[in-house]
Amino acid sequence: MDGVTATVAGVRATARMVARDDGRGGTALPVLESDGPLALRRTRGSGAESRVMLVGAMSGPLGGDHFTVAADVQEGARLHVGSAAATIALPGQTKGEARYDVRLHVADGGELRWLPEQLISAGGSDLYVTTRIDLGATARLVLREEQVLGRAGEEPGRLTSRLVLRVAGRTVLDQELACGPGAPGGWDGPAVLAGHRAVGQLLVVRPEFADEPVSAQVLGESAAVMPLAGPAALVTAVAPDARLLRRVLDAALVTLAP
C-alpha cells in the first residue's frame, strides 16, 4: 500500500503504520511504510509506548497532490505520532485542489497520541484535509490539529478541514471548517475566526469520560471545551499566531489527559 505516483495532476503518496502489543510490555511496529514526500521514522519510545515521526521529504502538498497517512493501533498497543516540522500547503503548477487524508483506527484497549506540528495554508494554495477516526469502545485518543492561515505578512490560501470521529461504530463528531478565498462568507467574522489567523482543536477520548463526563467550559478569551455524545471531549481555540495557539491547547491537554 506504500509508494508514490507522480502524474500530470500531481503526486499521490501513502504512508501507513501498524502498532501492536509485543507481549512483553511494549509496542511493536510490524508495518512502517512510506515513500516519496511522506517519510516515517521510528524514534525512541517511552515505557510501553512506541513513537513515530512523520518527516516531510519534499515540499507540499502542492496543487493536485493527494497524500494519505494511515495508522492502525491494535488491541493493547500504545503509539505516539508527531511530525518533524510544520506542513505547508503551497500552490503548484496544477491548479487543482490538493488533498491530505488522515485515517486512524484504534482497537479496544489501544491508545494513540496524534500530535503533529501545524498545517500552514500559504497564499494561493487550495487544500482539503480530512481526518477520519474509528475507535473501539475502550480505546484512548489524544489528537491535536493546528492550522495557520498564511505565512508572515501573507494572505492565506483556501483551506477546508473535515474531522470525523466514530466510537464503537457510532459517529460522535462530524464537522467541517472552510477558510480563505472562496470559502463561504463569514469565515473570518465574529462567529468563526474573528480576525484570528490560527485555529486549532484538541480531541480527547478516554473511557473514564463515560462515567465522569467533561463539563462544557470557556478557557480564557478564545477557547472552549465541549463534551461530545460519547467518552470524548473537544477543545476548540483561535489565536493570533501559532505560538499562542499551542500554549492554549497544551494547557487544555494537561487538564483533560494528564
C-alpha contacts under 8 A as a table, 3 or more apart, distances in Angstrom:
res1	aa1	res2	aa2	distance
1	M	14	T	7.03
1	M	15	A	7.98
1	M	16	R	7.59
1	M	33	E	7.93
2	D	13	A	7.34
2	D	14	T	5.35
2	D	15	A	5.87
2	D	16	R	6.88
2	D	33	E	5.59
2	D	34	S	5.44
2	D	35	D	6.56
3	G	13	A	5.86
3	G	14	T	6.11
3	G	15	A	7.77
3	G	34	S	6.44
3	G	35	D	5.16
3	G	36	G	7.01
4	V	11	V	6.95
4	V	12	R	5.60
4	V	13	A	4.29
4	V	14	T	6.82
4	V	35	D	5.91
4	V	36	G	5.41
4	V	37	P	7.99
5	T	11	V	5.66
5	T	12	R	5.04
5	T	13	A	6.35
6	A	9	A	7.94
6	A	10	G	5.91
6	A	11	V	4.39
6	A	12	R	6.31
7	T	10	G	5.21
7	T	11	V	6.09
7	T	12	R	7.90
8	V	94	T	7.82
9	A	64	G	5.13
9	A	65	D	7.12
9	A	94	T	6.27
9	A	96	G	7.50
10	G	62	L	7.51
10	G	63	G	6.90
10	G	64	G	4.45
10	G	65	D	4.42
10	G	66	H	7.33
10	G	94	T	6.96
11	V	64	G	7.07
11	V	65	D	4.56
11	V	66	H	6.16
11	V	67	F	7.73
12	R	65	D	5.84
12	R	66	H	4.75
12	R	67	F	5.75
13	A	35	D	6.92
13	A	36	G	6.60
13	A	37	P	7.13
13	A	38	L	7.06
13	A	66	H	6.56
13	A	67	F	4.99
13	A	68	T	6.34
14	T	34	S	6.30
14	T	35	D	7.17
14	T	38	L	7.15
14	T	67	F	5.89
14	T	68	T	4.67
14	T	69	V	5.81
14	T	70	A	7.84
15	A	32	L	7.70
15	A	33	E	5.53
15	A	34	S	4.22
15	A	35	D	6.90
15	A	38	L	6.22
15	A	39	A	7.25
15	A	40	L	7.27
15	A	68	T	6.30
15	A	69	V	4.81
15	A	70	A	6.32
16	R	31	V	7.12
16	R	32	L	5.95
16	R	33	E	5.18
16	R	34	S	6.46
16	R	69	V	5.86
16	R	70	A	4.76
16	R	71	A	5.89
17	M	29	L	7.15
17	M	30	P	7.95
17	M	31	V	5.12
17	M	32	L	4.53
17	M	33	E	6.34
17	M	70	A	6.36
17	M	71	A	4.88
17	M	72	D	6.35
18	V	29	L	5.72
18	V	30	P	6.20
18	V	31	V	4.97
18	V	32	L	6.72
18	V	71	A	5.85
18	V	72	D	4.74
18	V	73	V	5.92
18	V	74	Q	7.51
19	A	27	T	6.39
19	A	28	A	5.70
19	A	29	L	4.71
19	A	30	P	6.74
19	A	31	V	7.42
19	A	71	A	7.86
19	A	72	D	6.27
19	A	73	V	4.80
19	A	74	Q	6.00
19	A	77	A	6.06
19	A	78	R	7.27
19	A	79	L	6.69
20	R	27	T	5.54
20	R	28	A	5.34
20	R	29	L	6.49
20	R	30	P	7.55
20	R	73	V	6.29
20	R	74	Q	5.00
20	R	75	E	6.78
20	R	76	G	7.00
20	R	77	A	4.84
20	R	78	R	7.78
21	D	24	R	7.79
21	D	25	G	7.35
21	D	26	G	6.16
21	D	27	T	4.72
21	D	28	A	6.15
21	D	74	Q	7.17
21	D	75	E	6.88
21	D	76	G	5.44
21	D	77	A	4.54
21	D	78	R	7.77
22	D	25	G	6.75
22	D	26	G	5.57
22	D	27	T	5.22
22	D	28	A	5.32
22	D	77	A	7.99
23	G	26	G	6.94
25	G	47	G	7.96
25	G	48	A	5.69
26	G	47	G	6.83
26	G	48	A	4.05
26	G	49	E	6.45
26	G	50	S	7.57
26	G	77	A	7.51
27	T	48	A	5.86
27	T	49	E	5.98
27	T	50	S	5.68
27	T	77	A	5.38
27	T	78	R	6.17
27	T	79	L	7.50
28	A	50	S	7.20
28	A	77	A	7.90
29	L	32	L	6.58
29	L	50	S	7.79
32	L	40	L	6.73
33	E	40	L	7.02
34	S	38	L	5.82
34	S	39	A	5.26
34	S	40	L	6.01
35	D	38	L	5.55
35	D	39	A	5.89
36	G	39	A	7.16
36	G	57	A	6.80
36	G	58	M	7.38
37	P	56	G	5.62
37	P	57	A	4.61
37	P	58	M	4.67
37	P	59	S	7.26
37	P	60	G	7.74
38	L	54	L	6.98
38	L	55	V	6.32
38	L	56	G	5.45
38	L	57	A	6.04
38	L	58	M	7.76
38	L	67	F	7.99
39	A	54	L	5.80
39	A	55	V	5.01
39	A	56	G	6.25
39	A	57	A	6.28
40	L	52	V	6.56
40	L	53	M	5.78
40	L	54	L	4.82
40	L	55	V	6.19
41	R	52	V	5.57
41	R	53	M	5.10
41	R	54	L	6.47
41	R	55	V	7.30
42	R	50	S	7.86
42	R	51	R	5.96
42	R	52	V	4.49
42	R	53	M	6.22
43	T	50	S	7.73
43	T	51	R	5.43
43	T	52	V	5.72
43	T	53	M	6.74
44	R	50	S	7.26
44	R	51	R	6.35
45	G	48	A	7.70
45	G	49	E	5.59
45	G	50	S	4.57
45	G	51	R	5.06
46	S	49	E	5.34
46	S	50	S	6.81
48	A	77	A	7.76
48	A	78	R	6.48
49	E	77	A	7.46
49	E	78	R	4.71
49	E	79	L	5.45
49	E	80	H	6.83
50	S	78	R	6.36
50	S	79	L	5.02
50	S	80	H	6.20
51	R	79	L	5.86
51	R	80	H	4.70
51	R	81	V	5.80
51	R	82	G	7.85
52	V	79	L	7.66
52	V	80	H	6.34
52	V	81	V	4.89
52	V	82	G	6.48
53	M	81	V	5.83
53	M	82	G	4.98
53	M	83	S	5.00
53	M	84	A	6.37
54	L	81	V	7.34
54	L	82	G	6.17
54	L	83	S	4.43
54	L	84	A	6.26
54	L	116	P	8.00
55	V	83	S	5.93
55	V	84	A	5.40
55	V	85	A	7.28
56	G	59	S	7.12
56	G	84	A	7.60
56	G	85	A	7.60
56	G	87	T	7.47
59	S	62	L	7.47
59	S	88	I	7.49
59	S	90	L	7.99
60	G	65	D	7.89
60	G	87	T	7.24
60	G	88	I	6.00
60	G	89	A	5.49
60	G	90	L	5.93
61	P	65	D	5.74
61	P	66	H	7.39
61	P	67	F	7.33
61	P	87	T	7.96
61	P	88	I	6.98
61	P	89	A	5.15
61	P	90	L	6.34
61	P	98	A	6.38
61	P	99	R	7.58
61	P	100	Y	7.58
61	P	127	L	7.92
62	L	65	D	5.55
62	L	89	A	6.12
62	L	90	L	4.96
62	L	91	P	5.35
62	L	92	G	4.79
62	L	98	A	6.12
62	L	125	S	7.32
63	G	90	L	6.96
63	G	91	P	5.31
63	G	92	G	4.48
63	G	93	Q	6.87
63	G	94	T	5.33
63	G	95	K	5.58
63	G	96	G	5.30
63	G	97	E	5.37
63	G	98	A	4.77
63	G	125	S	6.75
63	G	126	D	6.62
63	G	127	L	7.63
64	G	92	G	7.40
64	G	94	T	5.73
64	G	95	K	6.80
64	G	96	G	4.78
64	G	97	E	5.35
64	G	98	A	4.65
64	G	99	R	7.52
65	D	97	E	7.66
65	D	98	A	4.83
65	D	99	R	6.26
66	H	98	A	5.85
66	H	99	R	4.64
66	H	100	Y	5.85
66	H	101	D	7.78
67	F	99	R	6.26
67	F	100	Y	4.81
67	F	101	D	6.22
68	T	100	Y	5.85
68	T	101	D	4.65
68	T	102	V	5.87
68	T	103	R	7.63
69	V	101	D	6.33
69	V	102	V	4.95
69	V	103	R	6.30
70	A	102	V	5.83
70	A	103	R	4.58
70	A	104	L	5.74
71	A	103	R	6.43
71	A	104	L	4.94
71	A	105	H	6.24
72	D	104	L	6.13
72	D	105	H	4.82
72	D	106	V	6.02
73	V	77	A	6.06
73	V	78	R	7.13
73	V	79	L	7.03
73	V	105	H	6.09
73	V	106	V	4.63
73	V	107	A	6.20
73	V	110	G	6.09
73	V	111	E	7.10
73	V	112	L	7.02
74	Q	77	A	5.65
74	Q	106	V	6.11
74	Q	107	A	5.08
74	Q	108	D	7.65
74	Q	110	G	5.95
75	E	106	V	7.58
75	E	107	A	5.04
75	E	108	D	5.43
75	E	109	G	5.21
75	E	110	G	4.91
76	G	107	A	7.91
76	G	108	D	7.34
76	G	109	G	4.82
76	G	110	G	4.57
76	G	111	E	7.49
77	A	109	G	7.44
77	A	110	G	4.90
77	A	111	E	6.35
78	R	110	G	5.87
78	R	111	E	4.70
78	R	112	L	5.96
79	L	111	E	6.31
79	L	112	L	4.95
79	L	113	R	6.30
80	H	112	L	5.88
80	H	113	R	4.62
80	H	114	W	6.10
80	H	115	L	7.55
81	V	112	L	7.77
81	V	113	R	6.17
81	V	114	W	4.99
81	V	115	L	6.00
81	V	116	P	6.92
82	G	114	W	6.40
82	G	115	L	4.93
82	G	116	P	4.34
82	G	117	E	7.03
83	S	86	A	7.37
83	S	115	L	7.53
83	S	116	P	4.76
83	S	117	E	5.74
84	A	116	P	7.98
84	A	117	E	7.34
85	A	117	E	5.89
85	A	118	Q	7.78
86	A	116	P	7.84
86	A	117	E	4.90
86	A	118	Q	4.83
86	A	119	L	5.75
86	A	120	I	7.01
87	T	117	E	7.24
87	T	118	Q	6.34
87	T	119	L	4.76
87	T	120	I	6.11
88	I	119	L	5.87
88	I	120	I	4.70
88	I	121	S	6.16
88	I	122	A	6.67
89	A	119	L	7.37
89	A	120	I	6.10
89	A	121	S	5.11
89	A	122	A	5.79
89	A	125	S	5.99
89	A	126	D	7.45
89	A	127	L	6.68
90	L	121	S	7.11
90	L	122	A	5.53
90	L	123	G	7.30
90	L	124	G	6.97
90	L	125	S	4.82
90	L	126	D	7.69
91	P	94	T	7.96
91	P	95	K	7.46
91	P	122	A	7.64
91	P	123	G	7.52
91	P	124	G	5.33
91	P	125	S	4.20
91	P	126	D	7.02
92	G	95	K	6.54
92	G	125	S	7.62
96	G	126	D	7.66
97	E	126	D	5.18
97	E	127	L	5.72
97	E	128	Y	7.05
98	A	126	D	6.11
98	A	127	L	4.71
98	A	128	Y	6.26
99	R	127	L	5.66
99	R	128	Y	4.89
99	R	129	V	5.86
100	Y	127	L	7.39
100	Y	128	Y	6.37
100	Y	129	V	4.79
100	Y	130	T	6.52
101	D	129	V	5.80
101	D	130	T	4.94
101	D	131	T	6.04
102	V	129	V	7.85
102	V	130	T	6.15
102	V	131	T	4.62
102	V	132	R	6.31
103	R	131	T	6.04
103	R	132	R	5.14
103	R	133	I	6.14
104	L	131	T	7.75
104	L	132	R	6.27
104	L	133	I	4.72
104	L	134	D	6.29
105	H	133	I	5.86
105	H	134	D	4.82
105	H	135	L	5.82
106	V	110	G	5.71
106	V	111	E	6.70
106	V	112	L	6.97
106	V	134	D	6.46
106	V	135	L	4.85
106	V	136	G	6.23
106	V	139	A	6.08
106	V	140	R	7.69
107	A	110	G	5.38
107	A	135	L	5.97
107	A	136	G	4.77
107	A	138	T	7.78
107	A	139	A	5.94
108	D	135	L	7.33
108	D	136	G	4.50
108	D	137	A	5.95
108	D	138	T	4.76
108	D	139	A	4.73
109	G	136	G	7.74
109	G	138	T	5.41
109	G	139	A	4.99
109	G	140	R	7.34
110	G	138	T	7.67
110	G	139	A	5.07
110	G	140	R	6.30
111	E	139	A	5.88
111	E	140	R	4.55
111	E	141	L	5.78
112	L	140	R	6.35
112	L	141	L	4.97
112	L	142	V	6.43
113	R	141	L	5.82
113	R	142	V	4.70
113	R	143	L	6.01
114	W	141	L	7.72
114	W	142	V	6.06
114	W	143	L	4.67
114	W	144	R	6.40
115	L	142	V	7.67
115	L	143	L	5.95
115	L	144	R	5.26
115	L	145	E	7.56
116	P	144	R	7.05
116	P	145	E	7.41
117	E	146	E	7.18
118	Q	145	E	7.16
118	Q	146	E	4.84
118	Q	147	Q	5.60
118	Q	148	V	6.86
118	Q	242	A	7.57
119	L	146	E	6.18
119	L	147	Q	4.78
119	L	148	V	6.15
120	I	147	Q	5.85
120	I	148	V	4.70
120	I	149	L	6.05
120	I	150	G	6.31
120	I	151	R	7.09
121	S	125	S	6.58
121	S	126	D	7.95
121	S	127	L	7.80
121	S	147	Q	7.45
121	S	148	V	6.20
121	S	149	L	5.08
121	S	150	G	5.21
121	S	151	R	7.55
121	S	156	P	5.61
121	S	157	G	5.36
121	S	158	R	7.12
121	S	159	L	6.52
122	A	125	S	5.77
122	A	149	L	6.99
122	A	150	G	4.71
122	A	151	R	6.06
122	A	154	E	7.42
122	A	155	E	7.41
122	A	156	P	5.32
122	A	157	G	5.32
123	G	150	G	5.97
123	G	151	R	7.82
123	G	154	E	6.33
123	G	155	E	5.36
123	G	156	P	4.51
123	G	157	G	4.31
124	G	156	P	7.16
124	G	157	G	4.77
124	G	158	R	7.45
125	S	156	P	7.77
125	S	157	G	4.52
125	S	158	R	6.10
125	S	159	L	7.92
126	D	157	G	5.83
126	D	158	R	4.70
126	D	159	L	5.97
127	L	158	R	6.39
127	L	159	L	5.08
127	L	160	T	6.35
128	Y	159	L	6.06
128	Y	160	T	4.77
128	Y	161	S	5.91
129	V	159	L	7.75
129	V	160	T	6.15
129	V	161	S	4.68
129	V	162	R	6.23
130	T	161	S	5.86
130	T	162	R	4.76
130	T	163	L	6.03
130	T	164	V	7.94
131	T	162	R	6.25
131	T	163	L	4.91
131	T	164	V	6.19
132	R	163	L	6.15
132	R	164	V	4.80
132	R	165	L	6.10
133	I	164	V	6.16
133	I	165	L	4.83
133	I	166	R	6.09
134	D	165	L	6.20
134	D	166	R	4.87
134	D	167	V	6.06
134	D	168	A	7.61
134	D	169	G	7.38
135	L	138	T	7.89
135	L	139	A	5.80
135	L	140	R	7.84
135	L	165	L	7.86
135	L	166	R	6.14
135	L	167	V	4.77
135	L	168	A	6.05
135	L	169	G	7.77
136	G	139	A	5.12
136	G	167	V	5.86
136	G	168	A	4.85
136	G	169	G	7.81
137	A	167	V	5.96
137	A	168	A	4.79
137	A	207	P	7.52
138	T	206	R	7.51
138	T	207	P	5.57
139	A	205	V	7.55
139	A	206	R	7.06
139	A	207	P	7.18
140	R	204	V	7.71
140	R	205	V	5.32
140	R	206	R	5.05
140	R	207	P	7.11
141	L	203	L	7.46
141	L	204	V	5.56
141	L	205	V	4.93
141	L	206	R	6.84
142	V	202	L	7.20
142	V	203	L	5.77
142	V	204	V	4.66
142	V	205	V	6.60
142	V	257	A	7.65
143	L	202	L	5.71
143	L	203	L	5.06
143	L	204	V	6.53
144	R	200	G	7.35
144	R	201	Q	5.77
144	R	202	L	4.58
144	R	203	L	6.44
145	E	200	G	5.31
145	E	201	Q	5.15
145	E	202	L	6.51
146	E	198	A	7.21
146	E	199	V	5.94
146	E	200	G	4.22
146	E	201	Q	6.58
146	E	242	A	7.72
146	E	245	L	7.81
146	E	246	R	7.95
147	Q	198	A	5.71
147	Q	199	V	5.38
147	Q	200	G	6.05
147	Q	242	A	7.97
148	V	151	R	7.67
148	V	197	R	5.84
148	V	198	A	4.47
148	V	199	V	6.59
148	V	241	D	7.27
148	V	242	A	6.53
149	L	155	E	7.32
149	L	156	P	4.76
149	L	157	G	7.19
149	L	180	G	7.69
149	L	197	R	5.15
149	L	198	A	6.26
150	G	153	G	7.54
150	G	154	E	5.17
150	G	155	E	5.27
150	G	156	P	3.96
150	G	157	G	6.85
150	G	197	R	7.57
151	R	154	E	5.26
151	R	155	E	7.55
151	R	156	P	7.49
156	P	180	G	5.82
156	P	181	P	7.70
157	G	180	G	5.55
157	G	181	P	6.47
158	R	178	A	7.41
158	R	179	C	5.80
158	R	180	G	4.34
158	R	181	P	5.40
158	R	182	G	6.83
158	R	183	A	6.94
159	L	178	A	5.73
159	L	179	C	5.32
159	L	180	G	6.29
160	T	176	E	7.10
160	T	177	L	5.68
160	T	178	A	4.17
160	T	179	C	6.34
161	S	176	E	5.52
161	S	177	L	5.33
161	S	178	A	6.39
162	R	174	D	7.28
162	R	175	Q	5.69
162	R	176	E	4.19
162	R	177	L	6.53
163	L	173	L	7.30
163	L	174	D	5.74
163	L	175	Q	5.55
163	L	176	E	6.42
164	V	171	T	7.48
164	V	172	V	7.91
164	V	173	L	5.41
164	V	174	D	4.37
164	V	175	Q	6.65
165	L	171	T	5.89
165	L	172	V	5.84
165	L	173	L	5.04
165	L	174	D	6.54
166	R	169	G	5.67
166	R	170	R	5.06
166	R	171	T	4.20
166	R	172	V	5.74
166	R	173	L	7.11
167	V	170	R	5.20
167	V	171	T	6.46
167	V	172	V	6.91
167	V	230	G	7.34
171	T	174	D	7.27
172	V	228	L	6.41
172	V	229	A	5.66
172	V	230	G	6.44
173	L	228	L	7.35
178	A	183	A	5.47
178	A	184	P	7.10
178	A	187	W	7.04
179	C	182	G	7.92
179	C	183	A	5.29
179	C	184	P	7.74
179	C	187	W	5.76
179	C	188	D	7.50
180	G	183	A	5.64
180	G	187	W	7.71
183	A	187	W	7.08
184	P	187	W	6.54
185	G	188	D	7.93
186	G	189	G	4.85
186	G	190	P	7.92
186	G	191	A	7.47
186	G	192	V	7.12
187	W	191	A	7.80
187	W	192	V	5.53
187	W	193	L	6.37
188	D	192	V	6.08
188	D	193	L	4.97
188	D	194	A	5.43
188	D	195	G	5.49
188	D	196	H	7.64
189	G	192	V	5.69
189	G	193	L	6.06
189	G	194	A	4.72
189	G	195	G	6.61
190	P	193	L	6.37
190	P	194	A	4.09
190	P	195	G	7.50
191	A	194	A	6.59
193	L	196	H	5.32
193	L	197	R	7.38
193	L	199	V	7.47
193	L	238	V	6.54
196	H	199	V	7.63
196	H	238	V	6.31
196	H	239	A	5.53
196	H	240	P	4.83
196	H	241	D	7.60
197	R	238	V	7.56
197	R	239	A	6.61
197	R	240	P	5.41
197	R	241	D	6.12
198	A	238	V	5.60
198	A	239	A	5.18
198	A	240	P	5.91
198	A	241	D	5.27
198	A	242	A	5.78
198	A	245	L	6.60
199	V	236	T	7.67
199	V	237	A	5.79
199	V	238	V	4.36
199	V	239	A	6.43
199	V	245	L	7.09
200	G	236	T	5.92
200	G	237	A	5.32
200	G	238	V	6.35
200	G	245	L	6.95
200	G	249	L	7.71
201	Q	234	L	6.91
201	Q	235	V	5.42
201	Q	236	T	4.58
201	Q	237	A	6.32
201	Q	249	L	7.54
202	L	234	L	5.77
202	L	235	V	4.91
202	L	236	T	6.62
202	L	249	L	6.63
202	L	252	A	7.98
202	L	253	L	7.51
203	L	232	A	7.28
203	L	233	A	6.00
203	L	234	L	4.69
203	L	235	V	6.42
204	V	232	A	5.59
204	V	233	A	5.39
204	V	234	L	6.49
204	V	256	L	7.11
204	V	257	A	7.21
205	V	209	F	7.57
205	V	231	P	5.69
205	V	232	A	4.20
205	V	233	A	6.53
206	R	209	F	5.67
206	R	210	A	7.90
206	R	231	P	5.71
206	R	232	A	6.32
207	P	210	A	5.76
207	P	211	D	7.96
207	P	231	P	5.55
208	E	211	D	5.75
208	E	212	E	6.16
208	E	213	P	7.83
208	E	231	P	6.94
209	F	212	E	4.72
209	F	213	P	4.52
209	F	214	V	6.50
209	F	230	G	7.78
209	F	231	P	4.53
209	F	232	A	6.42
210	A	213	P	5.86
210	A	230	G	6.57
210	A	231	P	4.64
213	P	227	P	6.90
213	P	231	P	7.08
213	P	232	A	7.96
214	V	226	M	7.61
214	V	227	P	5.53
214	V	232	A	7.91
214	V	233	A	6.56
215	S	225	V	7.49
215	S	226	M	7.12
215	S	227	P	6.35
216	A	224	A	7.44
216	A	225	V	5.27
216	A	226	M	4.80
216	A	227	P	6.03
217	Q	224	A	5.76
217	Q	225	V	5.23
217	Q	226	M	7.00
218	V	221	E	7.56
218	V	222	S	7.95
218	V	223	A	6.03
218	V	224	A	4.32
218	V	225	V	6.28
219	L	222	S	6.88
219	L	223	A	4.94
219	L	224	A	5.28
219	L	225	V	7.24
220	G	223	A	6.25
222	S	237	A	5.64
222	S	238	V	5.61
222	S	239	A	6.86
223	A	235	V	6.94
223	A	236	T	5.53
223	A	237	A	4.07
223	A	238	V	6.54
223	A	248	V	7.54
224	A	235	V	5.61
224	A	236	T	5.59
224	A	237	A	6.60
225	V	233	A	6.88
225	V	234	L	5.74
225	V	235	V	4.46
225	V	236	T	6.72
226	M	233	A	5.69
226	M	234	L	5.20
226	M	235	V	6.30
227	P	232	A	6.24
227	P	233	A	4.36
227	P	234	L	6.31
228	L	231	P	7.14
228	L	232	A	5.36
228	L	233	A	5.37
228	L	234	L	7.00
229	A	232	A	7.23
235	V	249	L	7.67
235	V	252	A	7.42
237	A	245	L	6.98
237	A	248	V	7.37
237	A	249	L	7.45
238	V	245	L	6.47
239	A	242	A	7.21
239	A	244	L	6.06
239	A	245	L	5.19
240	P	244	L	7.01
240	P	245	L	7.61
241	D	244	L	5.75
241	D	245	L	6.33
242	A	245	L	5.01
242	A	246	R	6.16
243	R	246	R	5.33
243	R	247	R	6.44
244	L	247	R	5.06
244	L	248	V	6.47
245	L	248	V	5.31
245	L	249	L	6.36
246	R	249	L	5.14
246	R	250	D	5.90
247	R	250	D	5.23
247	R	251	A	6.30
248	V	251	A	5.32
248	V	252	A	6.42
249	L	252	A	5.03
249	L	253	L	6.12
250	D	253	L	5.01
250	D	254	V	6.40
251	A	254	V	5.35
251	A	255	T	6.66
252	A	255	T	5.19
252	A	256	L	6.22
253	L	256	L	5.19
253	L	257	A	5.46
253	L	258	P	6.84
254	V	257	A	5.67
254	V	258	P	4.77
255	T	258	P	6.20
